[in-house]
Amino acid sequence: MKKKGTSMMDTTMTATSTRRAWLAATLPLLAAAGTLPFAAQAATPTPVEVWKDPSCGCCQDWVDHMQANGFAVKVHETGNNAVRARLGLPQKLGSCHTALVGGYVVEGHVPASDVRTLLQQKPKALGLAVPGMPIGSPGMDGPAYGGRRDPYDVLLVAHDGSTRVFKSHNIKTAS
């Protein structure tokens, strides 16, 4: 009910101001509690550091894939062998680039969606790895490969170097 002497504009502005004040007070609490929808939380890009060879095109394509999926990537064009060893990832799981995100090692062409799942689940692990360079994985999926997609597994790497399949990507297309 409108008070005598107030216009519809005054009533609307008061309601809008009250809603804004409520949102300003409530949204930070929801974000801190982790209860905001994923899209709202993803507004701030997740930081990732990547070590790669400066001349590797597939590594840059993977960086582009990560950026397109809400990650803020800082690239070190120094190669990745030394950092892989320093981070404790076994050489046998190696690929052409190594990343660090949320305290986890991410080795090779791991899809951004699997990295997001890792960060949500927070397992006790060293990180994820896609050994080698499977065709069809992010960064290895450009026009040069003619639409070919080989099956591959993303491995969860334990602190002792043991692995288990985190997610299988078994989409096989004709070559």
N, C-alpha and C positions, 0 to 999 in steps of 0.2 A: 504494500500500500504506500502510495506516494504522500510525503509530507506536504502540507500546504506551503506554497512559496518555493518549491523546488521544481526544477524542470526535469524532463525525461533525460536530458543530457547529463545533469548532475547525478541522477540515480544510476545511469549506465556507467559513468566514470567511477563512482564509488564501488560498484560491483566489480568492475574491472580491476581497480586498485586492490580490492580485497583478495581477488583470485590471484593476482600477481604476487602479493605478499605471502599468501599461502604456498604457492609454488616455489617461491624463493626460499622459504623456510623448509619445505618438505623435500624437494628434489635432492639437495645435498645429503640428507639423511638416508633417502632411498639408495642413492649411489654408494654411500659408505657401507650400507648393509648388503649391497650386491643384489638388490631386488628390482633395479630398473631393467626394463627389457634390453636384450642384447644390443639392438640397434642404437639405443640411447647411450649405452656404455661405450660402444665402439666409436663414438664421436672423437675421442682422443686416440690417435694412432698408437699402437703398441710398438715400443722401440725394439729394434733388432740391429745387432752389429754383425756384419758379414766380412769374412776374409776370403779373397779370391785373387786369381791371376788377372792382371789388368787387360790381357788380350783375350779372355774367355767370353765368347758371346753367349753361351748357354747360361753361364753364371749371371750375366746381366739380365737375361730374359727371366731368370728365377727371381732376381731382385725386383724387376718390373711386376711380376706376378704377386709378390708379397706386398708391394706398394699398392697395387690395385685392390688388394684385399684388406686394407686398413692397417698396414704396418708401416712405421717410419724407419727406414733403413739407412744406417750409416755404413758405408763401404770402405774397407781397407784394401787397397790394391797391392797387397804384399805377398800374395800366395797364401796357402792355408796349411801347409805341412807342419810348421812350427807351432801354430796356435792349436791345431788338432792334437798334437802331442802334449802341449801344455795343459789342455783341458781334459786330458785323460781318455780320449776316444781311441780305441784300438785301430791300428793302421788298416787291418783287414776290412773295416767298415767304411773306409775312406771314399771320398768322392772329390769333385773339383772345387767345392767351396764349403766353408764351415761357418755356422752362425751361432750366435748366443742370444737367447731371448728368454726373459723371465727366469734366468738362472739355469736354463736348460741349453744343452748343445743340440744344434740341428745340423746334421751333416747331409749334404747333397740335395737332391731335388724333391724334398718333402712338400706336399701340397699345403697351402696356407690353412685349409680347413682342418688338416690333421694337427698343425701347430696350435690352432685355436682350441681343439679338443684337448690337447696336452695341457695347455694353460688352464683350462677349465677343470680338468680332472686332478691336476697336480700330483701325479704319482711320484713315489720315491724312486727316482731314476736319474741317470746322467742326461738322457735326452732321446732324440729320434734320429734315425739314419736311413737313408736310401743308398746303399752301397752301389758304386758304379754310376752309370748314367743311362738309366732305362729310357728308351724312346717312348714318348707319350706322357712322361711325367712333366710337371711344370718346368719350363725352361728348355725342355727337350721335345717340345710339341709344336714347333713352328712349321711354316710352309715347306722348309727343306726336307721334312720327314714325310711328306706326302700323306698326311692323315694317319700314319701308322701309330699304333698304340700297343706296346707290349705290356703284358701283365707284370706287376712288381709289388713288392711288399715294403711297407714302412715298418721299420723295426724299432721297438722300445729297447733302449740300451740301459742295462742296470749298471750300478757303480762298479761292479766287479767285471764288467765287460761282456757279460752274458746278454743274450737277446731273446726276445719273443716277438711274434708278429703283433704289431699295434693295429694295423689296418692293411688289408689286401686291396689292391687296385687291379682287378682281373679283367678289365675291358680289353678284349683282343679284337683287332680289326684286320682285315685282309691286307697282306703286304704285296 
